[in-house]
Amino acid sequence: MRHARVLAVSAVAVSLLAAVAVAQTSITPLPDTGPIKTASLEVDFSKTTWGDAKAGQTKAAACAACHSADGNATVEMYPSIAGQSERYVAQQMALIANGQRTSGASAAMVPFVQDLTPQDMRDIGAYFATQKASAGLADDSVVSDGPYKDKKFFEIGQQLYRGGDAQRGIPACMACHGPTGAGNPGPAYPHVGGQHASYVSRRLQEYQAGVTQETDKAHFQIMASIAKSLTEQEIQALGSYLQGLHNRADDVAAATSAARPAAP
């Protein structure tokens, strides 16, 4: 099986605008999933200030066991969080702390986040936001049958990520997550470029199931509305594509660094 690293293309302004339009008009919110069960702990960010990355580095020491010191996790069951926005990291820690996010390995994080203050969470988020995200390899083996016959496997995910599928009401993923997968810190859409393929696939499957314990379900419902129409092959292909997605400038910087003579 051959593999390829997937480069993001910068000249996507027109298609990105079109994707945003589709994303805003084609998503139908899912109905509520019933009563929400949450722990008594409430995390209030209203009295916090911008995170302090230096302070966050010290507070994030325990995170290294699963996510690595720089946030580029080497074990696939744990997400890479390097380059993730401060707001998104803090929000996810809050959801785990108050019992609203329980899937995957979330339970393992509870002892580490339940005693953090909201400011601690922002500081830790600020630290990981300063770290450079790495990328893996995408699967470029050729599909032998089915509707995507003769396409490279990652190209299935690339097609959906960059163009969506208008007939099925699936908007382009880059409308929210950006052409390089860097996310959007404003509405807290996460950085997904370079994320482990297996982790991406599992999260998409969770969205597809359509059940959440989150009190504020707006973002969950957006993803659930999109994921419900994906096939298992498409979910796996999206994971593969995102695993290899990165900014082309990353390769240029790496090549320049490798070519630079060592210091005496």
C-alpha positions in Angstrom: 0.0 0.0 0.0 1.4 3.4 -1.0 0.9 6.6 0.9 1.1 10.3 0.2 1.2 13.5 2.2 -1.7 15.7 1.2 -0.9 19.4 0.5 -3.5 22.1 0.9 -4.0 24.3 -2.2 -4.1 28.0 -1.3 -6.0 29.3 -4.4 -9.4 28.2 -3.2 -11.1 31.5 -2.4 -13.9 31.1 -4.9 -14.7 27.6 -4.0 -14.4 28.4 -0.3 -17.1 31.1 -0.6 -19.3 28.7 -2.4 -18.8 26.1 0.3 -19.7 28.6 3.0 -22.9 29.4 1.2 -23.8 25.7 1.0 -22.9 25.2 4.7 -25.2 28.0 5.7 -28.1 26.9 3.6 -28.1 23.1 3.4 -27.8 22.1 7.1 -31.0 21.0 8.8 -30.6 21.0 12.6 -31.3 17.6 14.2 -34.1 17.4 16.8 -33.0 17.4 20.4 -31.7 14.1 21.7 -33.8 14.2 24.9 -33.0 15.2 28.5 -29.4 16.3 29.1 -27.6 14.7 32.0 -24.7 16.8 33.4 -22.6 16.9 36.4 -23.1 19.7 39.0 -19.8 21.4 38.1 -20.2 24.5 36.0 -17.3 26.1 34.1 -17.7 29.8 33.7 -15.3 31.5 31.3 -16.9 34.9 31.7 -14.4 36.2 34.3 -11.3 34.8 32.6 -8.7 36.7 30.6 -6.7 35.7 27.5 -4.7 32.5 28.2 -1.0 32.7 29.2 0.9 30.3 27.1 4.0 30.3 29.4 1.8 29.5 32.4 -0.1 27.0 30.4 3.1 25.1 29.5 3.6 24.3 33.2 0.0 23.5 33.8 0.0 21.2 30.7 2.7 18.9 32.1 0.3 16.1 32.8 -1.1 16.3 29.3 2.2 15.1 27.8 1.5 11.5 28.9 -1.2 11.1 26.2 -0.9 14.1 23.9 2.9 14.5 24.0 4.7 17.6 25.3 4.0 19.6 22.2 0.5 18.3 21.6 1.4 16.1 18.6 0.1 12.8 20.1 1.9 9.7 18.9 -0.8 7.2 20.1 -3.7 7.3 17.7 -6.5 6.9 20.3 -5.5 10.3 21.7 -6.1 13.4 19.5 -3.3 15.7 18.5 -4.0 19.1 19.9 -0.9 21.1 18.7 -2.1 24.2 16.9 -5.6 23.9 18.2 -7.2 27.2 19.2 -7.2 28.3 22.8 -10.9 28.5 22.9 -11.6 25.1 21.5 -9.1 23.4 23.9 -10.6 25.2 26.9 -14.2 24.4 25.8 -13.4 20.7 25.4 -11.8 20.4 28.8 -14.8 22.1 30.3 -17.2 19.7 28.6 -15.2 16.7 30.0 -14.9 18.3 33.5 -18.7 18.8 33.8 -19.6 15.4 32.4 -21.0 16.6 29.0 -18.3 14.8 26.9 -17.8 11.2 27.8 -16.9 9.4 24.5 -13.7 7.8 23.6 -10.9 8.2 26.2 -12.6 11.3 27.8 -13.0 9.4 31.1 -9.2 9.2 31.4 -9.1 13.0 31.4 -11.6 13.6 34.1 -9.0 13.4 37.0 -6.8 15.9 35.2 -9.4 18.5 34.4 -11.9 18.4 37.2 -9.8 20.5 39.5 -8.7 23.1 36.9 -10.0 26.6 37.1 -11.5 28.2 33.9 -8.3 30.3 33.7 -6.2 27.2 33.9 -8.1 25.8 30.9 -7.5 28.9 28.9 -3.8 29.0 29.8 -3.4 25.3 28.7 -5.3 26.1 25.5 -3.0 29.0 24.9 0.0 26.9 25.2 -1.1 24.2 22.7 -2.3 27.0 20.4 1.4 28.1 20.1 2.6 24.6 19.2 3.1 23.6 15.5 0.9 20.8 14.3 2.5 18.0 12.4 0.9 15.9 9.7 0.9 12.2 8.8 0.4 10.3 5.6 -2.7 9.8 3.6 -3.6 6.5 2.0 -3.2 6.7 -1.8 -4.0 3.1 -2.7 -6.5 2.8 -5.6 -10.1 1.8 -4.8 -11.0 -1.3 -6.7 -14.8 -1.2 -6.7 -17.9 0.7 -5.7 -18.9 4.3 -6.6 -15.4 5.6 -6.2 -13.7 2.9 -8.3 -10.2 3.9 -9.6 -10.0 6.9 -7.3 -7.2 7.0 -4.8 -8.6 6.4 -1.3 -7.7 9.8 0.1 -9.2 11.5 -2.9 -12.6 10.4 -1.7 -12.1 12.4 1.4 -10.4 15.3 -0.5 -13.5 15.6 -2.8 -15.9 15.9 0.2 -13.6 18.1 2.2 -13.1 20.7 -0.6 -16.3 20.4 -2.6 -18.9 18.6 -0.5 -21.8 16.9 -2.2 -24.6 19.2 -3.1 -27.0 16.4 -4.1 -26.9 15.0 -0.6 -26.8 18.4 1.1 -23.2 17.9 2.3 -21.3 21.2 2.5 -17.5 21.3 1.9 -15.7 20.7 5.2 -13.3 23.5 4.5 -16.2 26.0 4.7 -15.7 25.8 8.5 -12.3 24.1 9.0 -10.4 26.0 6.3 -8.5 24.9 3.2 -5.5 23.7 5.3 -7.6 22.3 8.1 -6.5 25.0 10.5 -10.0 25.6 11.8 -11.5 28.9 12.9 -10.8 30.2 16.4 -13.8 32.6 16.3 -16.7 30.1 16.3 -14.3 27.5 17.8 -14.3 25.2 14.8 -11.3 22.9 15.5 -8.0 22.4 13.7 -8.4 19.1 11.9 -5.4 19.1 9.5 -2.9 16.3 10.5 -5.2 14.7 12.9 -5.0 10.9 13.3 -7.2 9.2 10.7 -8.7 6.7 13.3 -9.6 9.6 15.6 -11.3 11.5 12.9 -13.2 8.5 11.8 -14.4 7.7 15.4 -15.6 11.3 15.9 -17.5 11.3 12.6 -19.1 8.0 13.7 -20.1 9.6 17.0 -21.7 12.5 15.1 -23.4 10.1 12.8 -25.0 8.4 15.8 -26.6 11.8 16.6 -26.6 11.5 20.4 -24.9 14.0 22.7 -24.9 15.0 26.3 -23.9 18.6 25.6 -26.2 21.3 26.9 -25.3 23.6 24.0 -25.8 21.3 21.0 -25.5 23.8 18.1 -22.1 22.7 16.9 -22.8 19.0 17.5 -26.0 19.3 15.4 -24.1 20.9 12.5 -21.7 18.0 12.4 -24.4 15.4 13.0 -26.4 16.8 10.1 -23.4 16.4 7.8 -22.2 13.0 9.1 -25.6 11.3 8.8 -25.3 11.1 5.0 -21.7 9.8 4.9 -20.9 6.2 4.1 -18.4 4.2 6.1 -16.0 4.4 3.2 -16.3 8.1 3.0 -15.8 8.5 6.8 -12.6 6.5 6.6 -11.4 8.4 3.5 -12.0 11.7 5.2 -9.9 10.5 8.1 -7.1 9.5 5.8 -7.2 12.8 3.9 -7.2 14.9 7.1 -4.3 12.9 8.5 -2.1 14.1 5.6 -3.5 17.6 5.2 -1.1 20.4 6.0 0.0 23.7 4.7 2.4 23.5 1.7 4.6 26.1 3.5 5.3 23.4 6.1 7.1 21.3 3.5 9.0 24.3 2.2 10.2 25.2 5.7 11.3 21.7 6.4 13.2 21.4 3.1 14.9 24.7 3.8 15.9 23.6 7.2 17.3 20.3 6.0 19.3 22.1 3.3 20.8 24.6 5.7 24.4 23.7 6.7 24.9 22.7 10.3 26.3 25.4 12.6 30.0 25.0 13.4 
